[in-house]
Amino acid sequence: MIDHITFGVADFARSTAFYDRAFAPLGVRRLFDVPGDLSNGVKVTGYGDDRPWFWLAEERATHGLMHIALTAETRADVDAFHAAAIRAGGTDNGPPGLRPHYHRDYYAAYVLDPDGHNIEAVCHVAEL
C-alpha cells in the first residue's frame, strides 16, 4: 500500500499556491512544513486530511524528483526491504531507523532506485 508520495517541483511557491487552492474543495490542506535544518535547506511541505500523504519538494532536492513510500507492517519488514533493495542494486539513501521529527514511531529506510528515485518503506507502529 502506498503511504505517501513526493513530487519534485521547479517553482515551490507556484506549486504550493496551486495545490493550496486545487486541493481545498477535496478537504486536503497543507499540514506540515519540514524545517529547513531537517531537509538540508530544501523546501518541503505535506498535504493531507488527517496526516500528510502528498508532499512537494524543491526540485534541487538530492533525493530525486520522485519519492514514494510504501507501508510496512513491521520494523523488520523495513529492514528486509532495505537489505533486499541494496542487494538488487539500489543505493542507500537512509538506513533503517527512527525518524522522530515526523512522529515518535516513524521507522523508515530509503533507497535510490537505478534511476535515482527515492523509494521508502515506513512502519508507523511502535515496537513491541
C-alpha positions as a printed Julia matrix, in Angstrom:
128×3 Matrix{Float64}:
   0.0    0.0     0.0
   1.23   3.49   -0.75
   1.84   5.51    2.42
   2.77   8.81    0.78
   4.3   10.29   -2.37
   6.55  13.3    -3.07
   6.83  15.28   -6.28
   9.85  17.43   -7.04
   8.73  20.85   -8.28
  10.64  23.56  -10.16
   8.86  26.55   -8.59
   7.94  25.77   -4.99
   5.87  28.93   -4.39
   3.89  28.47   -7.61
   3.24  24.79   -6.87
   2.15  25.31   -3.26
  -0.19  28.13   -4.35
  -1.7   25.77   -6.93
  -2.15  22.81   -4.57
  -3.41  25.01   -1.72
  -6.32  26.07   -3.93
  -6.82  22.92   -6.02
  -7.0   20.55   -3.04
  -9.25  22.76   -0.85
 -12.57  21.5    -2.33
 -11.46  17.95   -1.51
 -10.72  18.73    2.14
  -7.0   18.29    1.56
  -4.86  21.03    3.08
  -1.24  21.84    3.85
  -0.46  20.17    7.17
   3.29  20.12    7.63
   6.33  22.11    6.54
   9.61  20.28    7.11
  12.03  22.58    8.95
  14.95  23.62    6.73
  17.53  22.14    9.09
  15.92  18.7     8.64
  15.66  18.95    4.86
  19.12  20.29    4.0
  17.59  23.69    3.31
  15.22  22.27    0.67
  11.63  23.5     0.92
   9.32  20.54    1.65
   5.63  20.59    2.57
   2.99  17.91    3.12
  -0.72  17.88    2.29
  -3.44  15.61    3.57
  -6.63  15.35    5.54
  -5.7   13.73    8.86
  -1.97  13.26    8.07
   0.31  14.31    5.22
   0.33  11.84    2.32
   1.07  14.15   -0.64
   4.39  16.01   -0.45
   6.1   18.65   -2.56
   9.86  19.26   -2.52
  12.02  21.75   -4.34
  13.46  20.18   -7.48
  17.0   20.74   -6.21
  16.4   18.07   -3.56
  19.17  15.48   -3.6
  16.78  12.53   -3.36
  15.48  12.63   -6.93
  12.35  14.08   -8.46
  10.01  11.31   -7.35
   9.64   9.77   -3.93
   7.2    7.07   -2.94
   6.79   5.45    0.46
   5.29   2.03    0.94
   3.69   0.94    4.19
   5.46  -1.86    6.06
   3.66  -3.81    8.75
   6.72  -4.19   10.99
  10.12  -2.64   11.53
  11.64  -5.97   10.5
   9.88  -5.56    7.14
  11.53  -2.14    6.74
  14.92  -3.7     7.49
  14.27  -6.51    4.99
  13.18  -4.06    2.29
  16.35  -2.01    2.71
  18.62  -5.07    2.57
  16.82  -6.53   -0.46
  16.86  -3.23   -2.35
  20.6   -2.78   -1.76
  21.24  -6.36   -2.94
  19.14  -5.63   -6.03
  21.4   -2.73   -6.98
  19.81   0.18   -5.15
  21.83   2.86   -3.39
  21.39   3.54    0.3
  19.67   6.89    0.89
  18.99   6.45    4.61
  19.41   3.26    6.63
  16.59   1.76    8.68
  15.86   3.78   11.79
  13.53   6.08   13.66
  12.7    9.49   12.17
  11.13  11.16   15.24
  10.87  14.55   13.5
   7.88  13.03   11.65
   6.46  11.28   14.72
   7.92   9.17   17.52
   7.16   5.78   15.94
   8.15   6.68   12.35
  10.59   3.91   11.38
  11.81   4.04    7.8
  14.54   3.22    5.31
  15.31   4.9     1.99
  16.89   3.56   -1.19
  17.54   5.21   -4.54
  16.4    3.02   -7.42
  18.56   2.7   -10.57
  17.04   5.94  -11.94
  17.59   7.89   -8.72
  14.02   7.83   -7.42
  13.78   7.74   -3.64
  11.89   4.62   -2.52
  10.96   4.33    1.16
   9.47   1.67    3.37
   7.87   3.01    6.55
   6.31   1.47    9.63
   4.21   3.72   11.88
   3.73   1.13   14.64
   5.56   1.26   17.96
   7.97  -1.6    18.5
   6.52  -4.17   20.88
